[in-house]
Amino acid sequence: MLTDARLRKIKPNTNKKSPDKYTDTNGLQLHVFPTGRMTWIYAYRYQNKQRSLTLGSYPDVSLADARIKLSESKKTLNDGIDPNQAKKEQKQFIDESTLFKTLAMEWMDSRKDVIKEPTYKRDLSVFEKDLFPMLGNRPIDQIKGRDVLEAVKKIEDRGAGEMAKRAIPLAGRVFRYAIRKGLIENDPTPHLHEALKPRKVKNMARLDISEFPSFLQRMDKYHGNILIKSALQFMTLTFVRTAELRNMEWSELDLEAKEWRIPADKMKMALPHIVPLSKQAIEILEALQPLTGNKQYVFYNHSTAKPLSSNAILCAIRVMGYQGRMTGHGFRGLASTTLHEQGYMHDAIEIQLAHKVGNAVSQAYNHAQHLQYRAKMMQEWADYIDSLRTKIIPFPKRKIA
């Protein structure tokens, strides 16, 4: 017979393909697989045929619990019923409202109207592709932390470390939703991320300001799509996020006031944002008006009837010969570093980058803070970009007041 002490000493044999089998009593066995998985099996005969029934995994199911399950299965067998058939019939009567998939979709639907559509689609993809196949059809109260980790490890094993990291808190939100519904008492996901492989922090590729004159020359000579070229030039002047640029609408622009007002639902921080427009930025927009002025989006792709794709700018940068050295996000890092080095006000730079500054109350008003200062800063930044092309005008030595 097995004992708890003996079970704790059992180690998987990684040199074998088949599991090692440890016998307890009355047909109860523990199968130890080379991968480390340990499964309780009830070996029995029904209608003169050898059969087996899975009773659970060790250590989630202890030796004592396995023996209880064995006793219940033997009683079923003594009643003339195949334990496997009884298990299948029992599954058919599971309350679908308690399944992980059902609860996950309820939680997703509850937040659909308050989150951005790309976020919703991204989270839904994690559930459908990675979590539902292993956890979706299981009652929430029967899912252990080990089950979640097994699903997440499969994501990590295919090289999607960031996706694996995101899957754990997503699963945790479903468990906490089930707790609020009174279906379970605990969330098994805290600290599971500690079992994932450490990830190296990879900074977005960007050029140094000393390399930017050559980049500007290639950008200005770019002979591809005029919308993509204009988008690159506009991003250089405004250093907004790529998604914000792609989805810019004509209705958000006030060219007389020299402002682009981005609504909160388009911003990463879900707060409205004001981008002061330099005269150079306005010239780009005025040149685009004959092309897309009658459409919703400034950077409207007529061939697809949608805004520019998310890869359009990266593809152009690659064609220019800067693959791996510059990204759309790189414009933001370049501007931030250069403006800080030139002594511009830190809070004004951070607000212009749409970063969080101050407490939650002040953040609600940040989009309009230092607006006059930021307008002058953005014009001086645009003039400085022009100076890199001509190598005539230096960056202002005396900073704006």
Solvent accessible surface area in square Angstrom, and as a share of the most:
residue,aa,sasa,rsa
1,M,150,0.67
2,L,3,0.01
3,T,73,0.42
4,D,75,0.39
5,A,50,0.39
6,R,112,0.41
7,L,2,0.01
8,R,163,0.60
9,K,155,0.66
10,I,15,0.08
11,K,148,0.63
12,P,46,0.29
13,N,57,0.29
14,T,104,0.60
15,N,143,0.73
16,K,79,0.33
17,K,203,0.86
18,S,63,0.41
19,P,31,0.20
20,D,29,0.15
21,K,126,0.54
22,Y,48,0.18
23,T,79,0.46
24,D,9,0.05
25,T,43,0.25
26,N,95,0.49
27,G,25,0.24
28,L,0,0.00
29,Q,39,0.17
30,L,0,0.00
31,H,24,0.11
32,V,2,0.01
33,F,47,0.20
34,P,28,0.18
35,T,123,0.71
36,G,24,0.23
37,R,106,0.39
38,M,25,0.11
39,T,8,0.04
40,W,0,0.00
41,I,20,0.10
42,Y,4,0.02
43,A,26,0.21
44,Y,11,0.04
45,R,139,0.51
46,Y,41,0.15
47,Q,132,0.59
48,N,135,0.69
49,K,126,0.53
50,Q,111,0.49
51,R,76,0.28
52,S,64,0.41
53,L,10,0.05
54,T,65,0.38
55,L,16,0.08
56,G,20,0.20
57,S,37,0.24
58,Y,29,0.11
59,P,83,0.52
60,D,56,0.29
61,V,21,0.12
62,S,42,0.27
63,L,9,0.04
64,A,64,0.50
65,D,62,0.32
66,A,0,0.00
67,R,77,0.28
68,I,99,0.50
69,K,76,0.32
70,L,7,0.03
71,S,68,0.44
72,E,108,0.48
73,S,12,0.08
74,K,67,0.29
75,K,134,0.57
76,T,33,0.19
77,L,39,0.20
78,N,122,0.63
79,D,91,0.47
80,G,50,0.48
81,I,82,0.42
82,D,12,0.06
83,P,5,0.03
84,N,39,0.20
85,Q,85,0.38
86,A,31,0.24
87,K,73,0.31
88,K,122,0.51
89,E,78,0.35
90,Q,131,0.58
91,K,119,0.50
92,Q,141,0.63
93,F,171,0.71
94,I,52,0.26
95,D,86,0.44
96,E,124,0.55
97,S,53,0.34
98,T,30,0.17
99,L,22,0.11
100,F,0,0.00
101,K,95,0.40
102,T,44,0.25
103,L,0,0.00
104,A,0,0.00
105,M,54,0.24
106,E,58,0.26
107,W,9,0.03
108,M,0,0.00
109,D,85,0.44
110,S,81,0.52
111,R,35,0.13
112,K,109,0.46
113,D,140,0.73
114,V,120,0.69
115,I,45,0.23
116,K,54,0.23
117,E,109,0.49
118,P,99,0.62
119,T,38,0.22
120,Y,22,0.08
121,K,120,0.51
122,R,103,0.38
123,D,2,0.01
124,L,37,0.18
125,S,52,0.33
126,V,1,0.01
127,F,0,0.00
128,E,99,0.44
129,K,129,0.55
130,D,13,0.07
131,L,0,0.00
132,F,20,0.08
133,P,96,0.60
134,M,58,0.26
135,L,1,0.00
136,G,1,0.01
137,N,119,0.61
138,R,86,0.31
139,P,11,0.07
140,I,3,0.02
141,D,86,0.44
142,Q,102,0.45
143,I,9,0.05
144,K,94,0.40
145,G,14,0.14
146,R,89,0.33
147,D,21,0.11
148,V,0,0.00
149,L,39,0.19
150,E,79,0.35
151,A,1,0.00
152,V,0,0.00
153,K,65,0.28
154,K,114,0.48
155,I,1,0.01
156,E,18,0.08
157,D,108,0.56
158,R,113,0.41
159,G,67,0.64
160,A,26,0.20
161,G,20,0.19
162,E,85,0.38
163,M,55,0.24
164,A,0,0.00
165,K,99,0.42
166,R,60,0.22
167,A,0,0.00
168,I,8,0.04
169,P,72,0.45
170,L,13,0.06
171,A,0,0.00
172,G,0,0.00
173,R,100,0.37
174,V,0,0.00
175,F,1,0.00
176,R,92,0.34
177,Y,38,0.14
178,A,0,0.00
179,I,60,0.31
180,R,161,0.59
181,K,97,0.41
182,G,63,0.60
183,L,65,0.33
184,I,22,0.11
185,E,148,0.66
186,N,116,0.59
187,D,26,0.14
188,P,40,0.25
189,T,6,0.03
190,P,75,0.47
191,H,128,0.57
192,L,24,0.12
193,H,103,0.46
194,E,125,0.56
195,A,47,0.37
196,L,23,0.11
197,K,129,0.55
198,P,135,0.85
199,R,118,0.43
200,K,190,0.81
201,V,137,0.79
202,K,186,0.79
203,N,128,0.65
204,M,119,0.53
205,A,29,0.22
206,R,96,0.35
207,L,4,0.02
208,D,76,0.40
209,I,39,0.20
210,S,88,0.57
211,E,66,0.30
212,F,1,0.00
213,P,23,0.14
214,S,61,0.40
215,F,0,0.00
216,L,0,0.00
217,Q,85,0.38
218,R,123,0.45
219,M,0,0.00
220,D,46,0.24
221,K,140,0.59
222,Y,30,0.12
223,H,178,0.79
224,G,40,0.39
225,N,66,0.34
226,I,96,0.49
227,L,11,0.06
228,I,24,0.12
229,K,40,0.17
230,S,8,0.05
231,A,1,0.00
232,L,0,0.00
233,Q,38,0.17
234,F,0,0.00
235,M,0,0.00
236,T,4,0.02
237,L,12,0.06
238,T,2,0.01
239,F,2,0.01
240,V,3,0.02
241,R,33,0.12
242,T,35,0.20
243,A,55,0.43
244,E,6,0.03
245,L,1,0.01
246,R,46,0.17
247,N,42,0.22
248,M,0,0.00
249,E,28,0.13
250,W,36,0.12
251,S,101,0.65
252,E,22,0.10
253,L,25,0.12
254,D,66,0.34
255,L,44,0.22
256,E,170,0.76
257,A,54,0.42
258,K,107,0.45
259,E,26,0.12
260,W,0,0.00
261,R,121,0.44
262,I,3,0.02
263,P,55,0.34
264,A,33,0.26
265,D,103,0.53
266,K,50,0.21
267,M,2,0.01
268,K,139,0.59
269,M,63,0.28
270,A,63,0.49
271,L,54,0.27
272,P,51,0.32
273,H,9,0.04
274,I,2,0.01
275,V,0,0.00
276,P,5,0.03
277,L,8,0.04
278,S,6,0.04
279,K,114,0.48
280,Q,22,0.10
281,A,0,0.00
282,I,17,0.09
283,E,105,0.47
284,I,25,0.13
285,L,0,0.00
286,E,88,0.40
287,A,70,0.54
288,L,2,0.01
289,Q,79,0.35
290,P,114,0.72
291,L,79,0.39
292,T,0,0.00
293,G,35,0.34
294,N,128,0.66
295,K,71,0.30
296,Q,102,0.45
297,Y,48,0.18
298,V,0,0.00
299,F,0,0.00
300,Y,30,0.11
301,N,28,0.15
302,H,105,0.47
303,S,101,0.65
304,T,76,0.44
305,A,65,0.50
306,K,131,0.56
307,P,24,0.15
308,L,4,0.02
309,S,63,0.41
310,S,67,0.44
311,N,90,0.46
312,A,11,0.08
313,I,5,0.02
314,L,84,0.42
315,C,48,0.29
316,A,1,0.01
317,I,1,0.01
318,R,115,0.42
319,V,106,0.61
320,M,12,0.06
321,G,43,0.42
322,Y,7,0.03
323,Q,128,0.57
324,G,66,0.63
325,R,110,0.40
326,M,1,0.01
327,T,27,0.16
328,G,7,0.07
329,H,85,0.38
330,G,1,0.01
331,F,4,0.02
332,R,8,0.03
333,G,21,0.20
334,L,3,0.02
335,A,0,0.00
336,S,23,0.15
337,T,50,0.29
338,T,6,0.03
339,L,0,0.00
340,H,64,0.29
341,E,125,0.56
342,Q,62,0.28
343,G,51,0.49
344,Y,8,0.03
345,M,77,0.35
346,H,103,0.46
347,D,55,0.29
348,A,0,0.00
349,I,0,0.00
350,E,27,0.12
351,I,4,0.02
352,Q,2,0.01
353,L,3,0.01
354,A,14,0.11
355,H,69,0.31
356,K,122,0.52
357,V,26,0.15
358,G,59,0.57
359,N,100,0.51
360,A,82,0.64
361,V,110,0.63
362,S,33,0.21
363,Q,28,0.13
364,A,48,0.37
365,Y,145,0.55
366,N,12,0.06
367,H,44,0.20
368,A,52,0.40
369,Q,63,0.28
370,H,73,0.33
371,L,43,0.21
372,Q,135,0.60
373,Y,24,0.09
374,R,0,0.00
375,A,44,0.34
376,K,95,0.40
377,M,0,0.00
378,M,3,0.01
379,Q,47,0.21
380,E,33,0.15
381,W,3,0.01
382,A,0,0.00
383,D,45,0.24
384,Y,26,0.10
385,I,1,0.00
386,D,45,0.23
387,S,4,0.03
388,L,24,0.12
389,R,74,0.27
390,T,77,0.45
391,K,152,0.65
392,I,135,0.69
393,I,97,0.49
394,P,94,0.59
395,F,17,0.07
396,P,40,0.25
397,K,185,0.78
398,R,217,0.79
399,K,58,0.25
400,I,25,0.13
401,A,124,0.96
